């Protein structure tokens, strides 16, 4: 009999190793609550502001909501299967595609994206908290000068660190406390819609392009891009749920739906009051009391998201061999220190310069999803070898060449190039095809196509643990490799035994 | 040549063995696919058509 020791099991959610069914205890309600708290943050009204630059309220709402659900579906289909089957995180789920060393590429994307976004959110948190304290009379408006934001950043990092010492339970705990802010956000939306509806439907977007299709497609694209950026977060959360049945609705309704709903706050604000910041327009609508509520909302929202992000990032970093033996406390410090340093030492510089870099990083998630979907559903026919994800060595199924799958790297590059050719993510200059196609969907499709074609060469070379002819109809019927076409008998036997 | 498989840490080995010994796990079940099609394809399709 195989047993897992008690202390190890107690801290299983602090590792990147597969979770056992007995350790995956989050039900649908707990997962929904945690995902919703993770999703709702300052970026929601920034996204709304972007959409409101090109589209009016009704069309903007529809385009953004549609895009968010499309992006969420892609993320769930890409990272979801491996995460829910084996209790692993998003980064570990890329090993069958990128290889037992090549997974470092998505790991770096994840770390940079999460740490970058967390740094921005923690600065937003600190600024809102200072404004809140001033509004409540706890701080004088002028006293303290510029030291307040760094001090509050440090305080927030200390609280997050303390909460996350309990692993995923800490994320859930913070979500339980902060979940009410989602309803505060919906109340804010109700306020502006009910008070300003005639102006809202009559408002014209400030930067609308002459071509209506371009504007509409950009609304959809912003939604897709937003939820694609959940890829780094999703695995660490859904692996806590026992099976796929528990995961789908919480992801679609808990992680996805709050984003377009709360983005409408920013969309409405920028259309009617020319500012997406609810703490400014709520003062106009309801006076200083409403402004205090709004500031509390923003503060709580960013705190919850940052907590989940730092947890997901720490679990992702755990895949690095050098960090596997480190204590959870050390790993947390390693993850939280860059965020704290940015918030304390260079908040303004980071604000000014890092947004563009994050936009560029975000381009990679659509191709990444395309590669994972193609690999899992078409090439591997939903068969994965969990042992191979953690086993190094030249004859191992996911070793490819030196642990790296060049097909995945080529596909990722092709997908990113496709995106940038269709739409420059910084300047928003676009090609003539973009209004008809969006940028994220062709990027995912081109990456999937290149991966499919390049993988045929990988299969011919007998690498990657594929079964030759895997993508042909009927090749996997009865689950047996009747062609015996694997690279060596050891690998074939290993696959037959372990493909689950 | 070089086919030796380095030993996994005992804790990881135990976890993988436990997962391998259980019945074949599935990703999403019929209802999961239903919700994914509804929210990921039908709803966005309808919203795009209505909004446009």
Boltz contact constraints between the chains, C-beta under 6 A:
constraints:
  - contact:
      token1: [A, 2]
      token2: [B, 14]
      max_distance: 6.0
  - contact:
      token1: [A, 2]
      token2: [B, 17]
      max_distance: 6.0
  - contact:
      token1: [A, 2]
      token2: [B, 18]
      max_distance: 6.0
  - contact:
      token1: [A, 4]
      token2: [B, 14]
      max_distance: 6.0
  - contact:
      token1: [A, 8]
      token2: [B, 11]
      max_distance: 6.0
  - contact:
      token1: [A, 17]
      token2: [B, 12]
      max_distance: 6.0
  - contact:
      token1: [A, 17]
      token2: [B, 15]
      max_distance: 6.0
  - contact:
      token1: [A, 18]
      token2: [B, 15]
      max_distance: 6.0
  - contact:
      token1: [A, 18]
      token2: [B, 19]
      max_distance: 6.0
  - contact:
      token1: [A, 20]
      token2: [B, 18]
      max_distance: 6.0
  - contact:
      token1: [A, 59]
      token2: [B, 51]
      max_distance: 6.0
  - contact:
      token1: [A, 62]
      token2: [B, 47]
      max_distance: 6.0
  - contact:
      token1: [A, 62]
      token2: [B, 51]
      max_distance: 6.0
  - contact:
      token1: [A, 63]
      token2: [B, 51]
      max_distance: 6.0
  - contact:
      token1: [A, 65]
      token2: [B, 47]
      max_distance: 6.0
  - contact:
      token1: [A, 66]
      token2: [B, 44]
      max_distance: 6.0
  - contact:
      token1: [A, 66]
      token2: [B, 47]
      max_distance: 6.0
  - contact:
      token1: [A, 66]
      token2: [B, 48]
      max_distance: 6.0
  - contact:
      token1: [A, 69]
      token2: [B, 39]
      max_distance: 6.0
  - contact:
      token1: [A, 69]
      token2: [B, 40]
      max_distance: 6.0
  - contact:
      token1: [A, 69]
      token2: [B, 43]
      max_distance: 6.0
  - contact:
      token1: [A, 69]
      token2: [B, 44]
      max_distance: 6.0
  - contact:
      token1: [A, 70]
      token2: [B, 44]
      max_distance: 6.0
  - contact:
      token1: [A, 73]
      token2: [B, 36]
      max_distance: 6.0
  - contact:
      token1: [A, 73]
      token2: [B, 40]
      max_distance: 6.0
  - contact:
      token1: [A, 81]
      token2: [B, 27]
      max_distance: 6.0
  - contact:
      token1: [A, 84]
      token2: [B, 27]
      max_distance: 6.0
  - contact:
      token1: [A, 85]
      token2: [B, 25]
      max_distance: 6.0
  - contact:
      token1: [A, 85]
      token2: [B, 27]
      max_distance: 6.0
  - contact:
      token1: [A, 216]
      token2: [B, 52]
      max_distance: 6.0
  - contact:
      token1: [A, 244]
      token2: [B, 27]
      max_distance: 6.0
  - contact:
      token1: [A, 244]
      token2: [B, 28]
      max_distance: 6.0
  - contact:
      token1: [A, 244]
      token2: [B, 32]
      max_distance: 6.0
  - contact:
      token1: [A, 245]
      token2: [B, 29]
      max_distance: 6.0
  - contact:
      token1: [A, 245]
      token2: [B, 32]
      max_distance: 6.0
  - contact:
      token1: [A, 248]
      token2: [B, 32]
      max_distance: 6.0
  - contact:
      token1: [A, 248]
      token2: [B, 35]
      max_distance: 6.0
  - contact:
      token1: [A, 248]
      token2: [B, 36]
      max_distance: 6.0
  - contact:
      token1: [A, 249]
      token2: [B, 35]
      max_distance: 6.0
  - contact:
      token1: [A, 252]
      token2: [B, 39]
      max_distance: 6.0
  - contact:
      token1: [A, 386]
      token2: [B, 16]
      max_distance: 6.0
  - contact:
      token1: [A, 386]
      token2: [B, 19]
      max_distance: 6.0
  - contact:
      token1: [A, 387]
      token2: [B, 16]
      max_distance: 6.0
  - contact:
      token1: [A, 390]
      token2: [B, 12]
      max_distance: 6.0
  - contact:
      token1: [A, 391]
      token2: [B, 5]
      max_distance: 6.0
  - contact:
      token1: [A, 392]
      token2: [B, 6]
      max_distance: 6.0
  - contact:
      token1: [A, 393]
      token2: [B, 5]
      max_distance: 6.0
  - contact:
      token1: [A, 394]
      token2: [B, 2]
      max_distance: 6.0
  - contact:
      token1: [A, 395]
      token2: [B, 3]
      max_distance: 6.0
  - contact:
      token1: [A, 498]
      token2: [B, 20]
      max_distance: 6.0
  - contact:
      token1: [A, 500]
      token2: [B, 24]
      max_distance: 6.0
